[in-house]
Amino acid sequence: MNARTPPAGPMPAEWAGISGSRELIDRARDGIMLFDADGRIEVANPALERMTGHPAGELAGRMVSSLFEAPADGADGPSPESRAIAQSCRAMLRCFGGDLLEVTLEPIRLRADDGRELGGCYVFAHGRADTAVRDFAVMVSGRLADSRRQSEAAQDSPEESGDAELRRLQTFKLEQAAILERIAIDAPLPEILEAVIRMLESYAPRYLCSILLLDDSETQLRLAAAPSLPPAYTAVLNGLRIGPYAGSCGASAYMGRHVVAPDIANDPLWHDLHELREPALAHGLRACWSMPIFSAAGTILGTFAIYARSPSEPEASELALQHSCCHIASVAIERKRALQALKENEARFREQASLLDNTRDAIFTRTLDGIILFWNKGAERMFGWTREEAVGASARDLLHEDDDPVSFANNAQRIVALGECIFERDMRDKFGGRFTVEYRMMLIRNEDGSPKLVLATLSDITERKKAEAAVHQLAFYDQLTQLPNRRLLYERLLHASAVNGRVGRSGALLLIDLDNFKTINDTLGHDKGDALLQQAAARLSRCMRGSDTVARFGGDEFVVVLEELAGGAPAAAARAEMLARRLCEALAEPFDLNGYEHLCSGSIGITLFNGTEKTADMLLKEADLAMYRAKAEGRNCIRFFDPKMQKALNRRLELEADLRFAAARNELLLHYQPQVDHEGRVTGAEALLRWQHPKKGTISPEIFIPLAEETGLMVPIGQWVLGSACSALAAWRADPRLQALTLAVNVSIYEFRRHDFVEHLLHLLARSGADPRRLKIEITETVLAKNMEDTVEKMSALKRHGVSFSLDDFGTGYSSLSYLKQLPLDQVKIDRSFVRDVLADQNDASITRTVIALGNTLGLEVIAEGVETLEQQAFLWGHGCYAYQGYLYSRPVPEPAFRELAGKRFPRPLAEPDGEN
Ligand SMILES: Nc1nc2c(ncn2[C@@H]2O[C@@H]3COP(=O)(O)O[C@H]4[C@@H](O)[C@H](n5cnc6c(=O)[nH]c(N)nc65)O[C@@H]4COP(=O)(O)O[C@H]3[C@H]2O)c(=O)[nH]1
């Protein structure tokens, strides 16, 4: 545009050239007026009349300025003289009746080539002017100028040039529509951009155009379309850096505005751009006007450049065309990018969905009402419903959520409240198959935070649950009877005592022992023993209520915990006894052990509890004591624990604790009781263990030996005894009075059974230097009862080293005498219980005689213990027993006293007493 413009002349006749465009102007939504160089209105369209309320046709002929108040934005008034092309502004329009209306004004000024003012066109809009209308108005105005030029040059008839213009314009519009259609059908972008360029180039054949797009780095422009520009030039143009002096396009993209280089050869923007400028000039490109292509959001997408072959500046019409092309290009680029983004999103979504399909878990989404929206392959596999069947269906129906409506409703509430919840649930598939899942629900929210939908992830944990159940079964249940085992019993007992203590209720613990079970196992075999335990367990369970527990405590012992016994202690005891009777009756029914009928009974010990002051162990001990009382009192009976038992129990517990350290504290010692022959000579001694308790004085072995045997202390104590006896024997070797004596030592079955008993004893003998031939081991019949082979083997091994054996308490056991022949014994000992009444009791006398005869027959020495009187001695002597031990000679004494006794001669038995039995 030439700035040195001469004053405007009269209204040119060329206005008639727009007559063919009137229809378009009249139909426009925005107000349009055309005015001459003096500012007199020539044309005002109906939209403008509607806006201002001026009657139709009344505006034509008025001065433009009469319609305006001062401009609203404080800029210069929109008089034709003061407005530049294409600068929109706010203006106040004076309406019919005087009201003011604020509008957006798009002014377009028209000048002749010689700079004369030709008039102008104003477009009024309430908001932003319709770009299409604006472009159109600009174009019409531009065409007016062209038309005037042509009429001046050719003096053609105005109607003809107006028609030609209208045809070109219609062609342009048709092409524009065709391009929009191609955009709509998603034709390739380069094709569309090229069509946009061709549209302009065919409308204005003297120009060549290019479209460059900003690359991802936003620092360079890439060639997108330039069909008519020479390839040698476009090759250099491609990759143009943007910047303030980077040619028309580089500067336009950099500054974000229209940049005009009227003469490339002299333009400062092109000055430093030799590599581009030279080829441009070489190919006859002299002017370049570049316009940024904006996105709807206002960011720069690229540039649209028009090249002219002679130095020039754009006319209003050319600017309008360029603007229009930029607009179409922007729509095409943005739509293409949006479609591309959509496609990428879709691809990403499909990829994510296929990832979801690869998981083993079932994943689905549903609305808050339960309508399924998404259903992955895992869900198809888990539930058997295909995606087509599931999407749109109700989760309630598909997943049988009504199976447990309460828990489901609770979880649905929880998820809305907490946003997430996890629970385990049994489910059913389409075909009725059942399985267990870990069900995770997560609430997905809308952007405003309101609940949108629920994402559910379900993992099948059926196998894990089974494995857990199997582990639990192994850990807490007895495998033979399937009853709770000892560990679970302790837990239940703990729980029962805690609950009962809280609510002030009583409970009872029953310990049931099957009478003579060991005999069944030993005589009938383990399979029958197992069958008996299984059937007994089933019978006991049948007598129980749901709240009670029957457990297998081990071996043939069962424990019952009665948790909820109503009433006080007496009522609870009565109830417990009643149940115990029922249990006894149940056990009394004959058992069918794989075809073998067996009658059984049980002994039951009961203790009551109602709080936690007694531990599970204490309760079990109490029931155990009561059960032993029941057994001692004839089996098949029921006994309650009473506090006296408790006292005894306490004493026993204390003693046990003390006994544990007795050897270490040197509280154990050996006493020696002489053994005498029929000549009255001391032949040996029996070593008898004594416990010198620091507070309780001497404690009898008859009290502490059974305790040691029960508590596992017998082995270390027995080892101490054997060690001490060996040491004594070794010491005796040096004393002529003692060196020929034997020393009898009691060995418990618990010591004898140990696999290394022989080695250990031989080691003690060797270490001490004692003569094995002087050591006599006293064993009881219980040693013989089990594993005869092992017993014979051990005895024989020791015998080979000179150790001899005496059978203690002979006659008191139940064992058959026949095995005596198999044993490498040296001596049998008549139990002192027979000797005591041998003169008074016929039975004892005859047993004593039989034992002596048997011993003699087998070639074994017979010794009698507990000989207190000369009469007893005489009886024994008279029936062939020539060795004695008893208070008649001496009580067990400490070693120094025994040394004295060893040299002593006791009176020999002279004759049998009168009145022999
Ligand atoms: N009424 C009466 N009693 C007499 C008479 N002569 C001896 N006695 C007692 O009879 C018991 C004999 O020992 P036992 O039958 O082996 O019976 C022993 C034995 O079974 C066990 N015992 C003692 N010391 C040991 C030991 O070191 N190891 C093992 N395993 N058991 C032992 O303790 C039991 C009791 O031992 P003690 O109390 O020492 O009792 C001793 C002894 O003091 C008598 O004329 N009249």
The ligand as an SDF file (V2000), in Angstrom:
LIG
                    3D

 46 52  0  0  0  0  0  0  0  0999 V2000
   11.2080 -102.4320  104.1210 N   0  0  0  0  0  0  0  0  0  0  0  0
   12.4270 -102.8620  103.8690 C   0  0  0  0  0  0  0  0  0  0  0  0
   13.0700 -102.2610  102.8110 N   0  0  0  0  0  0  0  0  0  0  0  0
   14.2920 -102.7060  102.5360 C   0  0  0  0  0  0  0  0  0  0  0  0
   14.9170 -103.6940  103.2600 C   0  0  0  0  0  0  0  0  0  0  0  0
   16.1630 -103.9170  102.7430 N   0  0  0  0  0  0  0  0  0  0  0  0
   16.2700 -103.0640  101.7040 C   0  0  0  0  0  0  0  0  0  0  0  0
   15.1610 -102.3010  101.5790 N   0  0  0  0  0  0  0  0  0  0  0  0
   14.8210 -101.2790  100.5700 C   0  0  0  0  0  0  0  0  0  0  0  0
   14.4260 -101.9430   99.4260 O   0  0  0  0  0  0  0  0  0  0  0  0
   14.8300 -101.2420   98.2420 C   0  0  0  0  0  0  0  0  0  0  0  0
   15.6300 -102.1240   97.3580 C   0  0  0  0  0  0  0  0  0  0  0  0
   15.8450 -101.5960   96.1980 O   0  0  0  0  0  0  0  0  0  0  0  0
   15.0260 -101.9460   94.9220 P   0  0  0  0  0  0  0  0  0  0  0  0
   14.1150 -103.0560   95.0910 O   0  0  0  0  0  0  0  0  0  0  0  0
   16.0020 -102.0270   93.8270 O   0  0  0  0  0  0  0  0  0  0  0  0
   14.1590 -100.6360   94.7490 O   0  0  0  0  0  0  0  0  0  0  0  0
   14.7660  -99.4190   94.5470 C   0  0  0  0  0  0  0  0  0  0  0  0
   14.9990  -99.1440   93.0970 C   0  0  0  0  0  0  0  0  0  0  0  0
   13.9310  -99.6610   92.3250 O   0  0  0  0  0  0  0  0  0  0  0  0
   14.9510  -97.6670   93.0590 C   0  0  0  0  0  0  0  0  0  0  0  0
   16.3370  -97.2050   93.0550 N   0  0  0  0  0  0  0  0  0  0  0  0
   17.1400  -96.9170   94.1050 C   0  0  0  0  0  0  0  0  0  0  0  0
   18.3070  -96.5140   93.6390 N   0  0  0  0  0  0  0  0  0  0  0  0
   18.2570  -96.5230   92.2650 C   0  0  0  0  0  0  0  0  0  0  0  0
   19.1790  -96.2740   91.2480 C   0  0  0  0  0  0  0  0  0  0  0  0
   20.3060  -95.9050   91.4630 O   0  0  0  0  0  0  0  0  0  0  0  0
   18.7580  -96.4530   89.9600 N   0  0  0  0  0  0  0  0  0  0  0  0
   17.4940  -96.8590   89.6720 C   0  0  0  0  0  0  0  0  0  0  0  0
   17.1570  -97.0090   88.4210 N   0  0  0  0  0  0  0  0  0  0  0  0
   16.6020  -97.1460   90.6000 N   0  0  0  0  0  0  0  0  0  0  0  0
   16.9910  -96.9930   91.9130 C   0  0  0  0  0  0  0  0  0  0  0  0
   14.3630  -97.2160   94.2030 O   0  0  0  0  0  0  0  0  0  0  0  0
   13.8350  -98.2910   94.8920 C   0  0  0  0  0  0  0  0  0  0  0  0
   13.7900  -97.9960   96.3170 C   0  0  0  0  0  0  0  0  0  0  0  0
   14.9950  -97.8030   96.8330 O   0  0  0  0  0  0  0  0  0  0  0  0
   15.1890  -97.6260   98.3680 P   0  0  0  0  0  0  0  0  0  0  0  0
   14.2220  -96.6650   98.8800 O   0  0  0  0  0  0  0  0  0  0  0  0
   16.6170  -97.3730   98.5790 O   0  0  0  0  0  0  0  0  0  0  0  0
   14.8020  -98.9550   98.9050 O   0  0  0  0  0  0  0  0  0  0  0  0
   15.6500 -100.0560   98.7780 C   0  0  0  0  0  0  0  0  0  0  0  0
   16.0580 -100.5050  100.1410 C   0  0  0  0  0  0  0  0  0  0  0  0
   16.3200  -99.4650  101.0340 O   0  0  0  0  0  0  0  0  0  0  0  0
   14.2280 -104.2870  104.3380 C   0  0  0  0  0  0  0  0  0  0  0  0
   14.6840 -105.2150  105.0810 O   0  0  0  0  0  0  0  0  0  0  0  0
   13.0040 -103.8930  104.6310 N   0  0  0  0  0  0  0  0  0  0  0  0
  1  2  1  0
  2  3  2  0
  2 46  1  0
  3  4  1  0
  4  5  2  0
  4  8  1  0
  5  6  1  0
  5 44  1  0
  6  7  2  0
  7  8  1  0
  8  9  1  0
  9 10  1  0
  9 42  1  0
 10 11  1  0
 11 12  1  0
 11 41  1  0
 12 13  1  0
 13 14  1  0
 14 15  2  0
 14 16  1  0
 14 17  1  0
 17 18  1  0
 18 19  1  0
 18 34  1  0
 19 20  1  0
 19 21  1  0
 21 22  1  0
 21 33  1  0
 22 23  1  0
 22 32  1  0
 23 24  2  0
 24 25  1  0
 25 26  1  0
 25 32  2  0
 26 27  2  0
 26 28  1  0
 28 29  1  0
 29 30  1  0
 29 31  2  0
 31 32  1  0
 33 34  1  0
 34 35  1  0
 35 36  1  0
 36 37  1  0
 37 38  2  0
 37 39  1  0
 37 40  1  0
 40 41  1  0
 41 42  1  0
 42 43  1  0
 44 45  2  0
 44 46  1  0
M  END
$$$$
